[in-house]
């Protein structure tokens, strides 16, 4: 009788607090994902109600598309550079604004502000900077590398994307590193200081090992964001010039909605999801082991 009453209470609590979030998550994530996976097995065009099962034909088409592989390789390159540069810069800023700097709260707010700007608006802002401001300064200072717009150069347009991505995400990752630094027991640092450890030794031997959880979270978030970036890619370069900056998310969108190849486009989305999931899970697993060792 007691067990039944307790189970009834738990069900009541779940219905009060968990049913609505579960319904929203199912409606927004689980059901659309299941429908998308089902769509990859059909030839549905997205316009008519009829469809036929085609098996794995859409996956074969997706995997045999060289432009898809080019976009994946470009995205992987983008992820590597943004993940490294963002976290190095964010960690450096976190050290700076937690080191007793005057007006450090002001600097924290300033570095975090770019993360509050939407990706589309951010892309248009930086498009103006690359097209007008930097070119004007390059011509005025006679700097050849800045005397023309990087957005018109297939090689340099990629680096423009990297710069904007790092500039936007560094402030958010900075907060995670600040929380990690503030969570270190001060007595440990004081003991190390009394033992004659330099600031550099304290950083390498104490702070970084004890901040392994912060590195795990920051690397995961940076990796996930970089793999699925679309809004900045759209507003800054639109995949150009000559599709040289078309990242995987934009390629999937264009394939499905611009070229109306819904089956292959959705198959590419599933493949991208699996790649991101495998890499993210592997990264978290490796970093978790480092947390245990530290």
TAWOWO-V802755 format. One record per residue. N is the residue number from 0. RES is the residue in three letters. PSI is psi in whole degrees, -180 to 180 (* if undefined). OMEGA is omega in whole degrees, 0 to 359 (* if undefined). Layout:
BEGIN
N RES PSI OMEGA
N RES PSI OMEGA
END
This chain:
BEGIN
0 UNK -44 180
1 UNK -40 180
2 UNK -41 179
3 UNK -39 179
4 UNK -41 180
5 UNK -41 177
6 UNK -40 179
7 UNK -40 178
8 UNK -41 179
9 UNK -41 177
10 UNK -38 179
11 UNK -43 179
12 UNK -40 178
13 UNK -44 180
14 UNK -33 181
15 UNK -41 189
16 UNK -23 186
17 UNK -20 186
18 UNK -44 181
19 UNK -47 176
20 UNK -37 179
21 UNK -41 178
22 UNK -44 180
23 UNK -42 179
24 UNK -40 179
25 UNK -43 183
26 UNK -33 186
27 UNK -32 188
28 UNK -60 190
29 UNK -51 183
30 UNK -48 177
31 UNK -37 180
32 UNK -43 179
33 UNK -40 178
34 UNK -39 178
35 UNK -41 178
36 UNK -39 178
37 UNK -37 181
38 UNK -31 181
39 UNK -16 181
40 UNK 7 182
41 UNK 174 176
42 UNK 26 181
43 UNK 132 184
44 UNK -10 182
45 UNK -7 182
46 UNK -36 182
47 UNK 162 182
48 UNK -23 183
49 UNK 154 177
50 UNK 162 176
51 UNK 149 177
52 UNK 132 181
53 UNK 6 179
54 UNK -132 183
55 UNK 19 182
56 UNK -39 180
57 UNK -37 178
58 UNK -38 177
59 UNK -43 178
60 UNK -42 181
61 UNK -44 184
62 UNK -20 180
63 UNK 5 180
64 UNK 112 182
65 UNK -31 180
66 UNK -32 177
67 UNK -44 179
68 UNK -36 177
69 UNK -43 179
70 UNK -36 178
71 UNK -44 179
72 UNK -40 178
73 UNK -40 179
74 UNK -41 178
75 UNK -42 177
76 UNK -43 178
77 UNK -43 181
78 UNK -45 182
79 UNK -49 184
80 UNK -44 181
81 UNK -37 181
82 UNK -45 181
83 UNK -52 184
84 UNK -41 181
85 UNK -47 184
86 UNK -36 176
87 UNK -46 180
88 UNK -44 181
89 UNK -41 179
90 UNK -40 178
91 UNK -43 178
92 UNK -40 179
93 UNK -42 177
94 UNK -38 182
95 UNK -46 186
96 UNK 2 174
97 UNK 10 183
98 UNK 21 179
99 UNK 19 179
100 UNK 139 177
101 UNK 143 181
102 UNK 36 183
103 UNK -29 177
104 UNK -36 177
105 UNK -43 180
106 UNK -37 177
107 UNK -46 179
108 UNK -40 180
109 UNK -43 180
110 UNK -28 181
111 UNK -23 186
112 UNK -43 181
113 UNK -28 180
114 UNK -20 181
115 UNK -14 181
116 UNK 132 179
117 UNK 149 184
118 UNK -38 181
119 UNK -48 179
120 UNK -41 179
121 UNK -41 179
122 UNK -42 180
123 UNK -36 178
124 UNK -49 181
125 UNK -25 174
126 UNK -43 177
127 UNK -40 180
128 UNK -45 182
129 UNK -34 183
130 UNK -33 186
131 UNK -60 189
132 UNK -53 184
133 UNK -39 179
134 UNK -41 179
135 UNK -45 179
136 UNK -38 179
137 UNK -41 179
138 UNK -42 182
139 UNK -38 182
140 UNK 1 179
141 UNK 45 176
142 UNK 109 187
143 UNK -37 184
144 UNK -24 179
145 UNK 8 184
146 UNK -1 176
147 UNK 161 184
148 UNK 129 177
149 UNK -25 183
150 UNK -16 178
151 UNK -2 180
152 UNK 120 183
153 UNK -31 181
154 UNK -43 184
155 UNK -20 179
156 UNK -34 177
157 UNK -42 181
158 UNK -28 174
159 UNK -41 176
160 UNK -43 180
161 UNK -45 180
162 UNK -46 181
163 UNK -42 179
164 UNK -43 179
165 UNK -43 181
166 UNK -37 181
167 UNK -41 190
168 UNK -20 186
169 UNK -39 182
170 UNK -38 179
171 UNK -45 178
172 UNK -28 177
173 UNK -41 180
174 UNK -38 179
175 UNK -42 180
176 UNK -34 176
177 UNK -44 178
178 UNK -40 178
179 UNK -42 180
180 UNK -40 180
181 UNK -21 181
182 UNK -6 179
183 UNK 132 180
184 UNK 123 182
185 UNK -29 182
186 UNK -31 178
187 UNK -43 179
188 UNK -37 178
189 UNK -41 178
190 UNK -41 178
191 UNK -37 179
192 UNK -39 177
193 UNK -31 179
194 UNK -2 176
195 UNK 13 179
196 UNK 133 178
197 UNK 169 179
198 UNK -38 180
199 UNK -42 178
200 UNK -39 177
201 UNK -38 180
202 UNK -48 185
203 UNK -38 188
204 UNK -21 185
205 UNK -59 188
206 UNK -53 183
207 UNK -46 177
208 UNK -39 181
209 UNK -13 180
210 UNK 18 179
211 UNK -41 177
212 UNK -38 178
213 UNK -39 177
214 UNK -39 179
215 UNK -48 181
216 UNK -46 184
217 UNK -44 179
218 UNK -40 179
219 UNK -47 181
220 UNK -42 179
221 UNK -43 180
222 UNK -47 182
223 UNK -45 180
224 UNK -43 184
225 UNK -36 181
226 UNK -33 187
227 UNK 16 180
228 UNK 133 179
229 UNK -47 188
230 UNK -46 179
231 UNK -39 177
232 UNK -39 181
233 UNK -50 187
234 UNK -25 183
235 UNK -51 185
236 UNK -19 185
237 UNK 29 179
238 UNK -6 183
239 UNK -179 355
240 UNK 141 177
241 UNK 40 178
242 UNK 21 182
243 UNK -14 178
244 UNK 26 179
245 UNK 99 179
246 UNK 172 190
247 UNK -43 182
248 UNK -42 178
249 UNK -39 179
250 UNK -43 180
251 UNK -44 179
252 UNK -48 180
253 UNK -40 181
254 UNK -42 185
255 UNK -45 191
256 UNK -29 179
257 UNK -46 180
258 UNK -3 176
259 UNK 35 172
260 UNK 76 191
261 UNK -43 181
262 UNK -58 177
263 UNK -36 179
264 UNK -44 178
265 UNK -35 176
266 UNK -39 177
267 UNK -35 178
268 UNK -41 178
269 UNK -42 178
270 UNK -43 178
271 UNK -41 178
272 UNK -44 181
273 UNK -41 179
274 UNK -47 180
275 UNK -42 181
276 UNK -45 181
277 UNK -46 181
278 UNK -42 181
279 UNK -44 179
280 UNK -41 178
281 UNK -43 180
282 UNK -44 180
283 UNK -40 180
284 UNK -45 179
285 UNK -43 181
286 UNK -34 177
287 UNK -38 177
288 UNK -37 177
289 UNK -34 177
290 UNK -42 180
291 UNK -43 181
292 UNK -36 181
293 UNK * *
END
